[in-house]
Amino acid sequence: MTKEEALVKVKGYLTDYLPWDSVDEIDEIIKALEPNIGQWMPNHIPGSMLYKCDQCGYDRGAYSFKYCSNCGAKMKG
């Protein structure tokens, strides 16, 4: 099942039980639940080993983490 098919199915289930004016809110909720994609960026401090999340600016001491522990963004690469 593709992501689009899953969204259509979830939207169908929700609209069966919610008033029609809630459909726009459902779209906003689904968009808010989509994961952020980010990457670790050097913080440009000379001699620093810290990398910064480009989504929230959180400094992290290692480049190898797959997720930002502050905002939850999944890191590319």
C-alpha positions as CSV (number, residue, x, y, z in Angstrom):
1,M,0.0,0.0,0.0
2,T,1.3,3.4,-0.9
3,K,1.3,6.4,1.4
4,E,-1.4,8.1,-0.7
5,E,-3.6,5.0,-0.5
6,A,-3.2,4.8,3.2
7,L,-4.1,8.5,3.6
8,V,-7.2,8.0,1.5
9,K,-8.2,5.0,3.6
10,V,-7.7,6.8,6.9
11,K,-9.5,9.9,5.7
12,G,-12.4,7.7,4.6
13,Y,-12.6,6.1,8.1
14,L,-12.5,9.4,9.8
15,T,-15.1,11.2,7.7
16,D,-17.5,8.3,8.4
17,Y,-17.6,9.3,12.0
18,L,-16.9,13.0,12.0
19,P,-18.9,16.0,10.6
20,W,-18.2,17.1,7.0
21,D,-16.7,20.4,8.2
22,S,-13.9,18.4,9.9
23,V,-12.4,17.2,6.6
24,D,-10.1,20.2,6.3
25,E,-8.9,19.6,9.8
26,I,-8.2,16.0,9.0
27,D,-5.9,17.1,6.1
28,E,-4.0,19.4,8.5
29,I,-3.6,16.7,11.1
30,I,-2.3,14.2,8.5
31,K,0.2,16.8,7.2
32,A,1.4,17.5,10.8
33,L,2.0,13.8,11.4
34,E,4.3,13.4,8.4
35,P,7.9,13.1,9.6
36,N,10.4,15.9,9.2
37,I,13.5,15.2,7.1
38,G,16.7,16.9,8.1
39,Q,20.4,16.7,8.0
40,W,23.3,17.4,10.4
41,M,25.1,20.6,9.5
42,P,28.5,21.8,10.9
43,N,28.0,24.5,13.4
44,H,31.0,26.5,12.1
45,I,32.7,26.9,15.4
46,P,36.5,26.4,14.9
47,G,37.6,23.2,16.6
48,S,34.1,22.1,17.5
49,M,32.9,18.5,17.0
50,L,29.3,19.5,17.3
51,Y,26.8,19.3,14.4
52,K,23.5,21.2,14.3
53,C,20.1,19.9,13.2
54,D,18.9,22.0,10.3
55,Q,15.3,21.6,11.4
56,C,15.5,22.9,15.0
57,G,19.1,24.1,15.5
58,Y,19.9,21.5,18.2
59,D,23.7,20.8,18.6
60,R,24.7,17.2,18.8
61,G,28.1,15.8,19.5
62,A,28.1,13.1,16.8
63,Y,27.3,13.1,13.1
64,S,26.1,9.4,13.1
65,F,22.7,9.8,14.8
66,K,19.8,8.9,12.5
67,Y,17.3,11.1,14.3
68,C,17.5,14.4,16.1
69,S,16.8,13.8,19.8
70,N,15.3,17.2,20.2
71,C,12.7,17.5,17.3
72,G,12.6,13.9,16.0
73,A,13.6,14.7,12.4
74,K,14.9,11.8,10.5
75,M,18.4,12.6,9.1
76,K,19.3,12.1,5.5
77,G,22.2,9.9,4.7
